[in-house]
Amino acid sequence: MASTALARITGIVLALPEPRRGISKASGEPWEIATANVLVAAQNVTSVQLPRKVDGGFPTLRGGAPVVGEEVDFLVELSVYGQDIQARILSDFPENADVPVFSA
């Protein structure tokens, strides 16, 4: 069984909470985990972890860091941590992705 899955998160950024920060015990290097709270399908809020910064920016996101009120469309990796599902942004959802539409 796979330990991760890919998904699409589309919605409006409601908040950008203060990032969690610390120092790695193993390397002594500082770390930061930034998140965005996204209103999905006008129904519920999903917290997504932003990608790691490279040279102070997010090279995998076309628009750079998301801002409150912005409509976003992310490709995320879902995993289980403890009893919670985590959504980590890999990139913007590919513009030319061939997405099948299913109907019941």
MITORVEX-704236 format. One record per atom (N, C-alpha, C): atom name; residue in one letter; residue number from 1; x, y, z. Coordinates in steps of 0.2 Angstrom, whole numbers. Layout:
N
@atom = CA, type = A, seq = NUM, u = X, v = Y, w = Z
...
//
This chain:
104
@atom = N, type = M, seq = 1, u = 4, v = -6, w = 0
@atom = CA, type = M, seq = 1, u = 0, v = 0, w = 0
@atom = C, type = M, seq = 1, u = 4, v = 6, w = 0
@atom = N, type = A, seq = 2, u = 3, v = 11, w = -4
@atom = CA, type = A, seq = 2, u = 7, v = 17, w = -4
@atom = C, type = A, seq = 2, u = 6, v = 21, w = 2
@atom = N, type = S, seq = 3, u = 11, v = 25, w = 4
@atom = CA, type = S, seq = 3, u = 11, v = 29, w = 10
@atom = C, type = S, seq = 3, u = 9, v = 36, w = 8
@atom = N, type = T, seq = 4, u = 9, v = 38, w = 2
@atom = CA, type = T, seq = 4, u = 7, v = 45, w = 0
@atom = C, type = T, seq = 4, u = 2, v = 44, w = -6
@atom = N, type = A, seq = 5, u = -1, v = 50, w = -7
@atom = CA, type = A, seq = 5, u = -5, v = 50, w = -13
@atom = C, type = A, seq = 5, u = -5, v = 58, w = -15
@atom = N, type = L, seq = 6, u = -6, v = 59, w = -22
@atom = CA, type = L, seq = 6, u = -7, v = 65, w = -25
@atom = C, type = L, seq = 6, u = -14, v = 68, w = -25
@atom = N, type = A, seq = 7, u = -15, v = 74, w = -24
@atom = CA, type = A, seq = 7, u = -22, v = 77, w = -24
@atom = C, type = A, seq = 7, u = -21, v = 84, w = -27
@atom = N, type = R, seq = 8, u = -27, v = 87, w = -28
@atom = CA, type = R, seq = 8, u = -27, v = 94, w = -31
@atom = C, type = R, seq = 8, u = -31, v = 98, w = -25
@atom = N, type = I, seq = 9, u = -29, v = 103, w = -23
@atom = CA, type = I, seq = 9, u = -32, v = 108, w = -19
@atom = C, type = I, seq = 9, u = -33, v = 114, w = -22
@atom = N, type = T, seq = 10, u = -39, v = 116, w = -23
@atom = CA, type = T, seq = 10, u = -41, v = 123, w = -27
@atom = C, type = T, seq = 10, u = -46, v = 127, w = -22
@atom = N, type = G, seq = 11, u = -44, v = 133, w = -21
@atom = CA, type = G, seq = 11, u = -49, v = 137, w = -17
@atom = C, type = G, seq = 11, u = -46, v = 144, w = -16
@atom = N, type = I, seq = 12, u = -48, v = 147, w = -11
@atom = CA, type = I, seq = 12, u = -46, v = 154, w = -9
@atom = C, type = I, seq = 12, u = -42, v = 154, w = -3
@atom = N, type = V, seq = 13, u = -36, v = 157, w = -3
@atom = CA, type = V, seq = 13, u = -32, v = 158, w = 3
@atom = C, type = V, seq = 13, u = -35, v = 162, w = 8
@atom = N, type = L, seq = 14, u = -37, v = 159, w = 14
@atom = CA, type = L, seq = 14, u = -40, v = 163, w = 20
@atom = C, type = L, seq = 14, u = -35, v = 166, w = 24
@atom = N, type = A, seq = 15, u = -30, v = 162, w = 26
@atom = CA, type = A, seq = 15, u = -25, v = 164, w = 31
@atom = C, type = A, seq = 15, u = -18, v = 161, w = 29
@atom = N, type = L, seq = 16, u = -13, v = 165, w = 32
@atom = CA, type = L, seq = 16, u = -6, v = 162, w = 31
@atom = C, type = L, seq = 16, u = -4, v = 163, w = 39
@atom = N, type = P, seq = 17, u = -5, v = 157, w = 43
@atom = CA, type = P, seq = 17, u = -3, v = 158, w = 50
@atom = C, type = P, seq = 17, u = 5, v = 159, w = 50
@atom = N, type = E, seq = 18, u = 7, v = 161, w = 56
@atom = CA, type = E, seq = 18, u = 14, v = 162, w = 57
@atom = C, type = E, seq = 18, u = 18, v = 155, w = 56
@atom = N, type = P, seq = 19, u = 23, v = 155, w = 52
@atom = CA, type = P, seq = 19, u = 27, v = 149, w = 52
@atom = C, type = P, seq = 19, u = 29, v = 146, w = 58
@atom = N, type = R, seq = 20, u = 30, v = 139, w = 59
@atom = CA, type = R, seq = 20, u = 33, v = 136, w = 64
@atom = C, type = R, seq = 20, u = 41, v = 136, w = 63
@atom = N, type = R, seq = 21, u = 45, v = 138, w = 68
@atom = CA, type = R, seq = 21, u = 52, v = 138, w = 67
@atom = C, type = R, seq = 21, u = 55, v = 134, w = 72
@atom = N, type = G, seq = 22, u = 62, v = 132, w = 71
@atom = CA, type = G, seq = 22, u = 66, v = 129, w = 76
@atom = C, type = G, seq = 22, u = 73, v = 128, w = 73
@atom = N, type = I, seq = 23, u = 76, v = 124, w = 77
@atom = CA, type = I, seq = 23, u = 83, v = 122, w = 76
@atom = C, type = I, seq = 23, u = 84, v = 114, w = 75
@atom = N, type = S, seq = 24, u = 86, v = 112, w = 70
@atom = CA, type = S, seq = 24, u = 87, v = 104, w = 69
@atom = C, type = S, seq = 24, u = 92, v = 102, w = 75
@atom = N, type = K, seq = 25, u = 90, v = 97, w = 78
@atom = CA, type = K, seq = 25, u = 94, v = 94, w = 83
@atom = C, type = K, seq = 25, u = 100, v = 90, w = 80
@atom = N, type = A, seq = 26, u = 99, v = 87, w = 74
@atom = CA, type = A, seq = 26, u = 104, v = 83, w = 71
@atom = C, type = A, seq = 26, u = 109, v = 88, w = 68
@atom = N, type = S, seq = 27, u = 107, v = 93, w = 64
@atom = CA, type = S, seq = 27, u = 112, v = 97, w = 60
@atom = C, type = S, seq = 27, u = 114, v = 104, w = 64
@atom = N, type = G, seq = 28, u = 109, v = 106, w = 68
@atom = CA, type = G, seq = 28, u = 110, v = 113, w = 71
@atom = C, type = G, seq = 28, u = 108, v = 118, w = 66
@atom = N, type = E, seq = 29, u = 105, v = 116, w = 61
@atom = CA, type = E, seq = 29, u = 102, v = 121, w = 56
@atom = C, type = E, seq = 29, u = 95, v = 124, w = 57
@atom = N, type = P, seq = 30, u = 94, v = 130, w = 56
@atom = CA, type = P, seq = 30, u = 87, v = 132, w = 57
@atom = C, type = P, seq = 30, u = 82, v = 129, w = 52
@atom = N, type = W, seq = 31, u = 76, v = 128, w = 54
@atom = CA, type = W, seq = 31, u = 70, v = 126, w = 49
@atom = C, type = W, seq = 31, u = 64, v = 130, w = 50
@atom = N, type = E, seq = 32, u = 60, v = 130, w = 45
@atom = CA, type = E, seq = 32, u = 54, v = 134, w = 45
@atom = C, type = E, seq = 32, u = 48, v = 130, w = 41
@atom = N, type = I, seq = 33, u = 42, v = 129, w = 44
@atom = CA, type = I, seq = 33, u = 37, v = 126, w = 41
@atom = C, type = I, seq = 33, u = 31, v = 131, w = 40
@atom = N, type = A, seq = 34, u = 30, v = 133, w = 34
@atom = CA, type = A, seq = 34, u = 25, v = 138, w = 33
@atom = C, type = A, seq = 34, u = 19, v = 135, w = 30
@atom = N, type = T, seq = 35, u = 13, v = 137, w = 32
@atom = CA, type = T, seq = 35, u = 6, v = 134, w = 29
@atom = C, type = T, seq = 35, u = 2, v = 140, w = 27
@atom = N, type = A, seq = 36, u = -3, v = 137, w = 23
@atom = CA, type = A, seq = 36, u = -8, v = 142, w = 21
@atom = C, type = A, seq = 36, u = -15, v = 138, w = 22
@atom = N, type = N, seq = 37, u = -20, v = 142, w = 24
@atom = CA, type = N, seq = 37, u = -27, v = 139, w = 25
@atom = C, type = N, seq = 37, u = -31, v = 141, w = 19
@atom = N, type = V, seq = 38, u = -33, v = 136, w = 16
@atom = CA, type = V, seq = 38, u = -37, v = 137, w = 9
@atom = C, type = V, seq = 38, u = -44, v = 135, w = 10
@atom = N, type = L, seq = 39, u = -49, v = 139, w = 8
@atom = CA, type = L, seq = 39, u = -56, v = 137, w = 8
@atom = C, type = L, seq = 39, u = -57, v = 133, w = 2
@atom = N, type = V, seq = 40, u = -59, v = 127, w = 2
@atom = CA, type = V, seq = 40, u = -60, v = 123, w = -3
@atom = C, type = V, seq = 40, u = -67, v = 122, w = -5
@atom = N, type = A, seq = 41, u = -69, v = 123, w = -11
@atom = CA, type = A, seq = 41, u = -76, v = 122, w = -13
@atom = C, type = A, seq = 41, u = -81, v = 125, w = -9
@atom = N, type = A, seq = 42, u = -79, v = 131, w = -6
@atom = CA, type = A, seq = 42, u = -83, v = 135, w = -2
@atom = C, type = A, seq = 42, u = -87, v = 131, w = 4
@atom = N, type = Q, seq = 43, u = -83, v = 126, w = 6
@atom = CA, type = Q, seq = 43, u = -86, v = 121, w = 11
@atom = C, type = Q, seq = 43, u = -82, v = 120, w = 17
@atom = N, type = N, seq = 44, u = -76, v = 120, w = 16
@atom = CA, type = N, seq = 44, u = -71, v = 118, w = 22
@atom = C, type = N, seq = 44, u = -64, v = 121, w = 21
@atom = N, type = V, seq = 45, u = -61, v = 122, w = 26
@atom = CA, type = V, seq = 45, u = -54, v = 124, w = 26
@atom = C, type = V, seq = 45, u = -49, v = 119, w = 26
@atom = N, type = T, seq = 46, u = -44, v = 119, w = 22
@atom = CA, type = T, seq = 46, u = -39, v = 114, w = 22
@atom = C, type = T, seq = 46, u = -32, v = 118, w = 23
@atom = N, type = S, seq = 47, u = -28, v = 115, w = 28
@atom = CA, type = S, seq = 47, u = -22, v = 118, w = 29
@atom = C, type = S, seq = 47, u = -16, v = 114, w = 25
@atom = N, type = V, seq = 48, u = -13, v = 118, w = 21
@atom = CA, type = V, seq = 48, u = -8, v = 115, w = 16
@atom = C, type = V, seq = 48, u = -1, v = 118, w = 18
@atom = N, type = Q, seq = 49, u = 4, v = 113, w = 18
@atom = CA, type = Q, seq = 49, u = 11, v = 115, w = 20
@atom = C, type = Q, seq = 49, u = 14, v = 118, w = 13
@atom = N, type = L, seq = 50, u = 17, v = 124, w = 14
@atom = CA, type = L, seq = 50, u = 21, v = 127, w = 8
@atom = C, type = L, seq = 50, u = 27, v = 123, w = 7
@atom = N, type = P, seq = 51, u = 29, v = 123, w = 0
@atom = CA, type = P, seq = 51, u = 36, v = 120, w = -1
@atom = C, type = P, seq = 51, u = 42, v = 123, w = 2
@atom = N, type = R, seq = 52, u = 47, v = 120, w = 3
@atom = CA, type = R, seq = 52, u = 53, v = 123, w = 6
@atom = C, type = R, seq = 52, u = 55, v = 129, w = 2
@atom = N, type = K, seq = 53, u = 57, v = 134, w = 5
@atom = CA, type = K, seq = 53, u = 60, v = 140, w = 2
@atom = C, type = K, seq = 53, u = 67, v = 139, w = -1
@atom = N, type = V, seq = 54, u = 68, v = 142, w = -7
@atom = CA, type = V, seq = 54, u = 75, v = 141, w = -10
@atom = C, type = V, seq = 54, u = 77, v = 149, w = -12
@atom = N, type = D, seq = 55, u = 82, v = 151, w = -9
@atom = CA, type = D, seq = 55, u = 84, v = 158, w = -10
@atom = C, type = D, seq = 55, u = 79, v = 163, w = -8
@atom = N, type = G, seq = 56, u = 75, v = 161, w = -3
@atom = CA, type = G, seq = 56, u = 70, v = 166, w = 0
@atom = C, type = G, seq = 56, u = 63, v = 166, w = -4
@atom = N, type = G, seq = 57, u = 63, v = 161, w = -9
@atom = CA, type = G, seq = 57, u = 56, v = 161, w = -13
@atom = C, type = G, seq = 57, u = 54, v = 154, w = -14
@atom = N, type = F, seq = 58, u = 48, v = 153, w = -17
@atom = CA, type = F, seq = 58, u = 45, v = 147, w = -19
@atom = C, type = F, seq = 58, u = 46, v = 145, w = -26
@atom = N, type = P, seq = 59, u = 51, v = 142, w = -29
@atom = CA, type = P, seq = 59, u = 52, v = 142, w = -36
@atom = C, type = P, seq = 59, u = 47, v = 137, w = -39
@atom = N, type = T, seq = 60, u = 44, v = 133, w = -36
@atom = CA, type = T, seq = 60, u = 39, v = 128, w = -39
@atom = C, type = T, seq = 60, u = 32, v = 131, w = -39
@atom = N, type = L, seq = 61, u = 31, v = 137, w = -37
@atom = CA, type = L, seq = 61, u = 25, v = 141, w = -37
@atom = C, type = L, seq = 61, u = 25, v = 147, w = -42
@atom = N, type = R, seq = 62, u = 21, v = 147, w = -47
@atom = CA, type = R, seq = 62, u = 22, v = 152, w = -52
@atom = C, type = R, seq = 62, u = 21, v = 159, w = -50
@atom = N, type = G, seq = 63, u = 17, v = 160, w = -45
@atom = CA, type = G, seq = 63, u = 16, v = 167, w = -42
@atom = C, type = G, seq = 63, u = 20, v = 168, w = -36
@atom = N, type = G, seq = 64, u = 24, v = 164, w = -34
@atom = CA, type = G, seq = 64, u = 28, v = 165, w = -28
@atom = C, type = G, seq = 64, u = 24, v = 163, w = -22
@atom = N, type = A, seq = 65, u = 25, v = 166, w = -16
@atom = CA, type = A, seq = 65, u = 21, v = 165, w = -10
@atom = C, type = A, seq = 65, u = 14, v = 167, w = -11
@atom = N, type = P, seq = 66, u = 9, v = 162, w = -9
@atom = CA, type = P, seq = 66, u = 2, v = 164, w = -9
@atom = C, type = P, seq = 66, u = 0, v = 170, w = -5
@atom = N, type = V, seq = 67, u = -5, v = 174, w = -6
@atom = CA, type = V, seq = 67, u = -7, v = 179, w = -2
@atom = C, type = V, seq = 67, u = -14, v = 178, w = 0
@atom = N, type = V, seq = 68, u = -16, v = 181, w = 5
@atom = CA, type = V, seq = 68, u = -23, v = 181, w = 8
@atom = C, type = V, seq = 68, u = -28, v = 183, w = 2
@atom = N, type = G, seq = 69, u = -33, v = 180, w = 1
@atom = CA, type = G, seq = 69, u = -38, v = 182, w = -4
@atom = C, type = G, seq = 69, u = -37, v = 179, w = -11
@atom = N, type = E, seq = 70, u = -31, v = 176, w = -12
@atom = CA, type = E, seq = 70, u = -29, v = 174, w = -19
@atom = C, type = E, seq = 70, u = -32, v = 167, w = -20
@atom = N, type = E, seq = 71, u = -34, v = 166, w = -26
@atom = CA, type = E, seq = 71, u = -37, v = 159, w = -28
@atom = C, type = E, seq = 71, u = -31, v = 155, w = -30
@atom = N, type = V, seq = 72, u = -30, v = 149, w = -28
@atom = CA, type = V, seq = 72, u = -25, v = 145, w = -29
@atom = C, type = V, seq = 72, u = -27, v = 138, w = -32
@atom = N, type = D, seq = 73, u = -22, v = 135, w = -35
@atom = CA, type = D, seq = 73, u = -23, v = 128, w = -38
@atom = C, type = D, seq = 73, u = -17, v = 124, w = -37
@atom = N, type = F, seq = 74, u = -17, v = 120, w = -32
@atom = CA, type = F, seq = 74, u = -10, v = 116, w = -30
@atom = C, type = F, seq = 74, u = -11, v = 109, w = -31
@atom = N, type = L, seq = 75, u = -5, v = 106, w = -33
@atom = CA, type = L, seq = 75, u = -4, v = 99, w = -33
@atom = C, type = L, seq = 75, u = -1, v = 97, w = -27
@atom = N, type = V, seq = 76, u = -4, v = 93, w = -23
@atom = CA, type = V, seq = 76, u = -1, v = 92, w = -16
@atom = C, type = V, seq = 76, u = 0, v = 84, w = -15
@atom = N, type = E, seq = 77, u = 4, v = 83, w = -10
@atom = CA, type = E, seq = 77, u = 6, v = 76, w = -8
@atom = C, type = E, seq = 77, u = 3, v = 75, w = -2
@atom = N, type = L, seq = 78, u = -2, v = 70, w = -1
@atom = CA, type = L, seq = 78, u = -5, v = 68, w = 5
@atom = C, type = L, seq = 78, u = -2, v = 63, w = 9
@atom = N, type = S, seq = 79, u = -1, v = 63, w = 15
@atom = CA, type = S, seq = 79, u = 2, v = 58, w = 19
@atom = C, type = S, seq = 79, u = -1, v = 58, w = 26
@atom = N, type = V, seq = 80, u = 0, v = 53, w = 30
@atom = CA, type = V, seq = 80, u = -3, v = 52, w = 36
@atom = C, type = V, seq = 80, u = 3, v = 54, w = 41
@atom = N, type = Y, seq = 81, u = 2, v = 58, w = 46
@atom = CA, type = Y, seq = 81, u = 6, v = 60, w = 52
@atom = C, type = Y, seq = 81, u = 3, v = 59, w = 58
@atom = N, type = G, seq = 82, u = 4, v = 54, w = 62
@atom = CA, type = G, seq = 82, u = 0, v = 52, w = 68
@atom = C, type = G, seq = 82, u = -6, v = 50, w = 66
@atom = N, type = Q, seq = 83, u = -12, v = 54, w = 68
@atom = CA, type = Q, seq = 83, u = -18, v = 52, w = 65
@atom = C, type = Q, seq = 83, u = -21, v = 57, w = 61
@atom = N, type = D, seq = 84, u = -17, v = 62, w = 58
@atom = CA, type = D, seq = 84, u = -19, v = 67, w = 54
@atom = C, type = D, seq = 84, u = -17, v = 66, w = 47
@atom = N, type = I, seq = 85, u = -20, v = 69, w = 42
@atom = CA, type = I, seq = 85, u = -18, v = 69, w = 35
@atom = C, type = I, seq = 85, u = -15, v = 76, w = 34
@atom = N, type = Q, seq = 86, u = -9, v = 75, w = 31
@atom = CA, type = Q, seq = 86, u = -5, v = 81, w = 30
@atom = C, type = Q, seq = 86, u = -5, v = 82, w = 22
@atom = N, type = A, seq = 87, u = -6, v = 89, w = 20
@atom = CA, type = A, seq = 87, u = -6, v = 90, w = 13
@atom = C, type = A, seq = 87, u = 0, v = 95, w = 12
@atom = N, type = R, seq = 88, u = 5, v = 93, w = 8
@atom = CA, type = R, seq = 88, u = 11, v = 97, w = 7
@atom = C, type = R, seq = 88, u = 11, v = 99, w = -1
@atom = N, type = I, seq = 89, u = 12, v = 105, w = -2
@atom = CA, type = I, seq = 89, u = 12, v = 108, w = -9
@atom = C, type = I, seq = 89, u = 18, v = 105, w = -13
@atom = N, type = L, seq = 90, u = 17, v = 102, w = -18
@atom = CA, type = L, seq = 90, u = 23, v = 101, w = -23
@atom = C, type = L, seq = 90, u = 24, v = 106, w = -28
@atom = N, type = S, seq = 91, u = 18, v = 109, w = -31
@atom = CA, type = S, seq = 91, u = 19, v = 114, w = -36
@atom = C, type = S, seq = 91, u = 12, v = 117, w = -37
@atom = N, type = D, seq = 92, u = 12, v = 122, w = -41
@atom = CA, type = D, seq = 92, u = 5, v = 124, w = -44
@atom = C, type = D, seq = 92, u = 3, v = 118, w = -48
@atom = N, type = F, seq = 93, u = -4, v = 117, w = -49
@atom = CA, type = F, seq = 93, u = -7, v = 111, w = -53
@atom = C, type = F, seq = 93, u = -4, v = 113, w = -60
@atom = N, type = P, seq = 94, u = -2, v = 108, w = -64
@atom = CA, type = P, seq = 94, u = 1, v = 109, w = -70
@atom = C, type = P, seq = 94, u = -5, v = 112, w = -75
@atom = N, type = E, seq = 95, u = -3, v = 118, w = -78
@atom = CA, type = E, seq = 95, u = -8, v = 121, w = -82
@atom = C, type = E, seq = 95, u = -11, v = 117, w = -88
@atom = N, type = N, seq = 96, u = -7, v = 113, w = -91
@atom = CA, type = N, seq = 96, u = -9, v = 109, w = -97
@atom = C, type = N, seq = 96, u = -11, v = 101, w = -95
@atom = N, type = A, seq = 97, u = -12, v = 100, w = -88
@atom = CA, type = A, seq = 97, u = -13, v = 93, w = -86
@atom = C, type = A, seq = 97, u = -20, v = 91, w = -89
@atom = N, type = D, seq = 98, u = -20, v = 85, w = -92
@atom = CA, type = D, seq = 98, u = -26, v = 82, w = -95
@atom = C, type = D, seq = 98, u = -30, v = 78, w = -89
@atom = N, type = V, seq = 99, u = -35, v = 82, w = -87
@atom = CA, type = V, seq = 99, u = -38, v = 80, w = -81
@atom = C, type = V, seq = 99, u = -45, v = 77, w = -83
@atom = N, type = P, seq = 100, u = -46, v = 70, w = -82
@atom = CA, type = P, seq = 100, u = -52, v = 67, w = -84
@atom = C, type = P, seq = 100, u = -58, v = 70, w = -79
@atom = N, type = V, seq = 101, u = -64, v = 70, w = -82
@atom = CA, type = V, seq = 101, u = -70, v = 72, w = -78
@atom = C, type = V, seq = 101, u = -74, v = 66, w = -78
@atom = N, type = F, seq = 102, u = -76, v = 64, w = -72
@atom = CA, type = F, seq = 102, u = -80, v = 59, w = -70
@atom = C, type = F, seq = 102, u = -87, v = 61, w = -68
@atom = N, type = S, seq = 103, u = -92, v = 57, w = -70
@atom = CA, type = S, seq = 103, u = -99, v = 59, w = -68
@atom = C, type = S, seq = 103, u = -103, v = 53, w = -66
@atom = N, type = A, seq = 104, u = -107, v = 53, w = -61
@atom = CA, type = A, seq = 104, u = -111, v = 47, w = -59
@atom = C, type = A, seq = 104, u = -117, v = 47, w = -62
//
